[in-house]
């Protein structure tokens, strides 16, 4: 995304009343730290090991950070430009998870119910179709096998890595397998 956590936070808080802004400003340093840790984990393909306990140890009110998303990032008066920008980044308007559904919402890659501090961090907000967002839902991945491919960090490239074989006995089924194209590590 073209926005970082600081820009997202600033967009959400720009038009807040002075008392509300003063109440929200202490969240910013923790938000920036969480973005840094998220990026490190994503680049090392270890989001399944993202420090869940540490995220809840931050000195922030989880309800306040969730309110930033719901009342300010989604708001047409506040941070909606960040939301809209991330939404429009989907290639040809297609969901980066399934590559055929039309993008219509943002998915919290790591769920906001489990990682509220990531609620407005653009790297954690992925444009998606409704079906993929509902399918992914708010489950925290506990192993590498449970993590969706992250469209911002994991590029599958032009190499064929997913194959399907049609087994034509009643009922006919497609059996999918992942094949290392040769340039992936284990």
N, C-alpha and C positions, 0 to 999 in steps of 0.2 A: 504493500500500500504506500501511497505517497505521503501519508501522515505518520508521525510518530506519537508515542504516548503523551509527550508534553503538548504537542499541538492539539491532540484530541481533548486533553484535559482543559487547555486554554479555550478551545472552541466551546466546550460545555459551560465554562464558568464566565465567559466574557460578559454576558448580559444578566448575570445573577445580581440580585440585590446585594448591597455591601455587607449586611450581616450574614447572609447565606454564603457569600464568597469567602468571608473571613472564617466561617465555620468549615468550609470545604478545603481551603488552601493547605492545611496540614497533611492532607492525603497525597499531595503531589510527590514528595520525595520517595515515599514507599511505592507509588505507582511507577516511577522511573526506575527504581531498583528492580521491581518485578518484571518490567519490560526487558531489562538487561539479562536477568536470569532466564527468562523465557526464551530469548533469542539464543543464548548459549546452549540451552537444552535442545532447542529445535535444530540448531546447526549440527549438534552431535547426535541427532536422531534419538534423543532420550526423553521426549516429552512424557512418556509413560512413567518415568522416574521423577517427574517434576515435583519439587518439594511441597506436597500437599500440606503437611503439618506446618511448614514454615510460612506458607501463604496465610494460614489462619493466625499466625503469631504476629503478623504485622500490626502496628499500632493504629489500626483504622476501624471504623465502624462499618461492618459489611453492608448494613442497610443503606448507609450514605453512598457507598461506591455503586451499589446496585441502582440507587436512585439517579446517580449521574447518567447511567445508561438509559434507564426508562424515561426519566423526565427531561433529560437534557440532550443526550446524543440522538435520541429519536425525535426530539422536538423540532418543529419547523423554525422556531425562533432561536435556537441555540446551536447545538453541534450537528445539526442535520446535514450540513455540507460535508462533514467527515463521513457520516454514514453513507450518503449518496455517492461520494467519491469511491469508497471501498466497494460498494455495490456495482458501480459502473466498471470496475477493473476486470470483471469476468470476461474472458476472451469470447467475443461474439455473443455475449449475453448468456452463455451456457454455463451450467454448474461445473465447477472444476472437479467435483467428486465423481459424478457419473458421466459428465461430458455430453449429456443430451437434454437434461431438464433446463427450463428457463429459470434464470436467477430471479429471485423475487424477495429474498431476505438475507440477513447475515446470520451465519452460524458462529457460535462461540466454540472455537476449536477445542479448547479445554472449557468445560461447562461453567457458566457463571454461578450456578448453584454450588459448585464445589470450589471454585477459584474466583470469588467475587472481585478480587483486586484486578483481575484480567478483563473485567467487563467492558472497559472502554479502550483497551490497548489494541490498536489497529492490527498488529501482528497476530492477534488471537481472533480477529473477526474476519471470517471468510465468506464471500458471497456464495450462496447456495440456492438450490431449488427447494421448494417446500418438502418434497418427498425425502431428500437426503437429510435435510435438517431434522425432520421428525424421526427418521431412521436412526440417525446418530444420537439424537435426543440429548439427555444430560448425564450420560454415563461417563464416569472417569475411567480412562484406560489404565489397567493394572499391569499389562505386559506389552511388549513391543508388537505382538500379534494383534492386539486390540486397537492399535492406533491407526486411524485413517491416514492415507498419504497426505502430507501437509502441502497444499499447492504453492505456498510461498518458499518452502525450503527443500522439497523433494521433487526433483524434476525427473520424469520418467523418460524424457527425450523421445527420439524418433525410433528407438529400438523396440522391437516386439518383445514384450515381457509377459503378456497374458495370452494364453492360448485356450481354445475351446475345441473339444472333440464331441461330435454328435454320435451318440449311442442309439442306434435305431431299433431297439427292441421295445415292445409296448410296456410302458409308455416311453416315447422317445425323450431323451434328456441330453442336455449339454453339460459336459463335465469340464470345468475350468481349472487350469493349473497356472502357476506362476513359474516362469522360466527365466533364470538369470541370463541376461543378454551378453554376459561376458565381462562387463566392466563394473559390476557391483561387488562389494565385499559381502561376506557372509551375513 
